[in-house]
Amino acid sequence: MNNVLLPVFYLPPISWFSVFLNPENEILFEQFESFPKQTYRNRANIYGANGKLSLIIPIAHNGKREFKDIEISYREHWQNLHWKSIKTAYQSSPYFEFYEDKLKKIFEIKEKSLLDFNLKVLEIIQQIVKTEKAYSLNTEYIKNPDEINFREKFSAKNPSEFEMGEYYQTFSDKLGFLKDLSILDLICNKGPESLTYIKNIKQSY
C-alpha cells in the first residue's frame, strides 16, 4: 500500500483521479498548505468550442493563507457562468444528458470554504463514476512528508506528465485531442467507460 498526499481540487483533472482511485493508494488530503494561486485548487479545464477553457472559482480575500481557511466569493454569479459554459461545451457529447441532473447539483452547492466545496464536488463525481474511495485529511502541514507527495505534481500551466490514450472529444475533429482535462470531459465523452480509462493511465511518481 502507498501512502499518498494529494491536494484537493475543483473538478480535478483525469490524472488526479488515476492517483486517487488507484486501489494501491491510501489517500491523505492536504488542507494546511499555503494556498497556491493559479492551480486546480480553484480551477478546472474543459474543452470549449475554441479549445481549452478554464473555469475559475473566485476567492474571497479574507487575509488567511491556509487552504482550509480559503473562502469562496459569491459576489459574481460564477456558478451560473460555469454551468452555462459546461452545458455549451458538452451538451452534444454522448453522455452529458445522462449525467446532467447530477452535474447540475454541483452548481447549487453553497459552501463558504473552498475545501468543503471541493469535497462536496468530489462526492458527486464519485456517485457518477460509481466509486466510494475513502480518504482522510491531514492534521498539520509537513514540508517533507513521509507520504508520496503530489502537492505540486499537477500543473494547470504545464503539459501533464501522465501518459493517457486519446478518446473522442466533442470538438476533437476540429481542434484535435486535448489531454488531461477535467474529469468532466471524460465523464461526458466516455460515460460508464471512464473508470476503465482511468485505470489504464500510466502513473507518474
Secondary structure, 3 states (H helix, E strand, C coil): CEEEEECCCCCCEHHHHHHHCCCCEEEEECCCCECCCCCCCCEEEEEECCEEEEEECCEECCCCCEHHHCEECCCCCHHHHHHHHHHHHHCCCCCHHHHHHHHHHHCCCCCCEHHHHHHHHHHHHHHHHCCCCCCEECCCCCCCCCCEECCCCCCCCCCCCCECCCCCCCCHHHHCCCCCCEHHHHHHHHHHHHHHHHHCCECCC
